[in-house]
Structure formats: C-alpha cells, structure tokens
Amino acid sequence: MTEDPFKSVRDQVRSELDMSSSVSNSELMVRIEEMVWRRRELMELTATEKRRLVRRVYDSFRGLDVLQPLVDNPRITEIMINSHKDIFIEQDGEVQKLPVQFESQNRLEDIIQSIVGTVNRVVNESTPIVDARLKDGSRVNIVLPPIALKGPTMTIRKFPELPMTMNDLVRREALTEEAAEQLRILVKGKYNIFIGGGTGSGKTTFLNALSQYIPPDERVITIEDSAELKIVTVPNLVSLETRNANTEGRGEIAIRDLIRSSLRMRPNRIVVGEVRGSEALDMLQAMNTGHDGSLSTGHANSTQDMISRLETMVLSGADLPISVVRQQISSAIDIFVHLSRLRDRSRRVTEISEVIGMQDGEVLLNRLYRFRETGESEGRVIGRLEPCGNPLHSVDKLHMAGITAWPLQKITEVTG
C-alpha cells in the first residue's frame, strides 16, 4: 500500500470534519472507517490493509502518526528518529531501519510539539534539547536543528507496562538468585546503593526492581529529570520531576533543587533516577545526613570509573579539595552495583562492591561479586555472577535492621 490512499483519506477527513471542534475519538474512528470502506479506489485492498489504513489515518489525528504502532508494540524497546525520513527501532536486541517515514519534517515537528506540550515543556531553536515522556511513561529525548543537522531528532526509550522484578532479572540471568537475595537484605538494611553502567545497560530497569525491596511502610521521594520510575510497592511515595526554564530563561527547577526540597519532606529514602552533574554533591550530602537506604544511578564503564565520574560531577559545581570529595563518596555510598551490556546484547550485573573507606587518598572497594565469563554458545555469552569470597565489612546497618551478618553469602535475617 502506498502513501496515496492514506493522504487521500486523511485530506477527506480534514475537509468533512472540523477537527478543531469536539469530535470524539469513537466518532472520528467511525467516520474514517466509513470513508475507507465506501471508496471505490480502495476496493482492491484486503480487509487487513483497510484496517491498517484506518488505524494509520486515525493515528495521524489522535496518536503519534507513524510512531503509534511502534509505541504500541511491546517487543520494541527503543525508537530512534534520526530525521523525518529515517526511523530505526530496537526489537529483541536487534536494531533495524523501518520502511516508514513521516510525510514531512513539519509533521514530525508537530508530533514533537504535541509530546512536549503534554508534560509542560518547551522545545524550540533557543531551547533545542529537551527530555520528556509519553503517557505510558516512555522516556523521550528531543534535539532540534540547528543542533541536529539532519532535522528534528527524537529517541524514545520504552519500558514494560509492569516493571520487571528481581525475579524476572534472575530468570533472564542478569544476576544469580543468591546475589539478588543479598541485595534484598542490603536494601532492607538501608545501605546506600549506587548503580552504574553504560547506555542501555538496564540501570533504570534494575533500579525499579531494586526499589521493590523497600519496605512498604517507608516514605520514599523519587527525583528525576523525566519521571520514568515505577515504584509500585510503596504507598507513601512522592514523585518529583525537574522543570526547564521558560522562554525568558526563568523558572528552571533542577535536580539539585529537588534534592534540597526533598530533605524537608520527611523522607525515609531518596531515590535519584540519575545523576549527571553538580547535583551529585547534594545527593551525597543527603546520604550523609541520615537518609540511609537511598538509591541512584549514573553512567560509567566500571565501578572505579563511576567513582571518578562522581568526583568530576561534584567538582563541576563546588570548589572542594579532591580528598574531601572522595571522603564524601566513601562516607555516603555503601554499595556499588555495575551493569554491562555484553556483546550478545544481554544485560548483566558484572560487579557488586562494598565501599570500606579510604586508603592512601583513594576510595577503597571490597569486591563482593564479579561476573566470570566461561565461554560462548550460539552467539550467547556463557557466564555467571560469582561471589569473590570476601566478607561484608560494614555490618552496623544490618544489626540496626535486626539482621545478623556473617560473610556476605551467609547473611541471615533475625526472626522472632
């Protein structure tokens, strides 16, 4: 089916219906169906092709145009629009270009404006980069010309309707059942945990799964650039989202503003979706001022690299000696979890390490688990997350939570 039937039907809908008036979704769908089924030039189309045409025309008015079927497809995890002519998707770990496109650059720009408008954000030539989200919680990043040379660019990161649990990740071999149990106990023990990893390694998914171990009687504040966390096990939950500056350059509310405000909201825990800049200092200070059990994520290639990046983030907004910054990190963060996306596109936990203080001016780590690769079979990496045999050094928080600690692999909860 070519684009001609679509344009013809869509133009007829526009001419016969006043789209600015209150035409209900059901009425619009009925009128489109009538037009498609009665037009003689469409008689050669099969019933399936007609249904697709009806949906495509409807989506051009009420949905996201050519993107709507992609957003509705649960197997697609990423949608990448490089220009109005170039659309790529990631499905089942494979990236492929689709034989579809927007009718024009203006149409893509209209879709972009409708997306950012629903979350009260602004994107234009003076503010050409913005983060937003769809109604289903999918994360959207938009870059406009002149920054984007080929035309408006949009990347949509989709998330499952129901967040993955740690059991789901164990079934996918992202980590072992034993490691998942240790993390459950550490979350219950109110250890501050920082999740690091590269782009697409599954940090947000893992943070969602880990947050489900938070006891339901606690008060949790989540702070994000664009709200995408789905913590479903904690009733006393407050979700905060940043705000861009308006066209006059005023009204911006950054992550560090939200972190400071959250401290006055009586949180038991603070969950920062991702730290990218100077807000890292505010996060570390919050962890250091009685908000144990806090969680956050950041981009890095290894645990050691994550520490270096945190140092850089803090120094970008504060003139502090590096020794003071490292002391802040070692005092605030108890556990680092590192995720990697392996060459077979699988996402795995590759390291779990405990921060045990400072030595010779450096943050000292106690490696608890490390991923060991044992081979490859039919293109899939074979390996598992194995304990390193090192005991957990800091056990005070476990005792305070009513948990008796031995070497990490033998942590048991006190009952009765």
Number of C-alpha atoms within 10 A of each C-alpha: 10 6 10 9 16 18 13 12 19 20 12 13 19 12 10 9 12 10 13 7 7 8 12 9 11 8 11 17 17 12 15 19 19 11 16 22 16 10 10 9 10 14 12 9 14 10 11 9 13 19 14 15 22 23 19 21 26 22 17 17 15 13 17 20 21 19 21 15 16 16 21 11 11 13 14 21 21 23 23 20 23 18 20 21 17 16 22 17 20 16 15 10 14 10 15 13 13 11 9 14 17 19 14 11 14 12 14 25 18 11 17 21 15 13 20 20 13 12 15 10 16 21 20 15 11 12 15 16 18 19 22 24 20 17 9 13 18 20 19 22 17 20 23 23 15 13 13 16 12 14 19 22 24 23 19 21 20 23 21 14 11 8 18 18 18 26 16 12 20 16 12 13 18 25 24 20 16 15 20 17 17 16 20 17 20 24 23 18 21 21 24 25 28 23 26 29 25 16 14 16 21 21 27 21 21 21 25 21 20 20 25 20 20 22 13 14 11 13 18 27 22 26 28 20 20 22 19 25 22 21 20 13 14 17 12 12 16 15 15 19 16 18 18 19 15 13 12 6 10 9 11 12 14 17 27 20 14 20 24 15 11 20 17 8 12 11 21 17 24 25 24 27 24 23 21 15 19 19 24 28 23 17 24 22 18 20 25 17 10 14 21 23 24 29 26 23 24 23 22 21 15 19 22 15 14 21 19 14 19 25 22 18 18 25 18 15 13 12 9 11 9 15 14 12 20 22 15 19 25 23 19 25 24 23 24 25 22 28 29 25 18 13 10 13 16 16 20 25 28 24 24 26 22 23 21 18 19 16 9 6 12 14 20 17 20 18 19 23 24 17 20 14 12 9 10 11 7 7 10 13 16 14 14 19 23 18 20 17 12 15 19 20 14 15 19 12 18 21 14 11 15 14 20 16 21 13 13 20 19 13 19 16 14 11 6 3
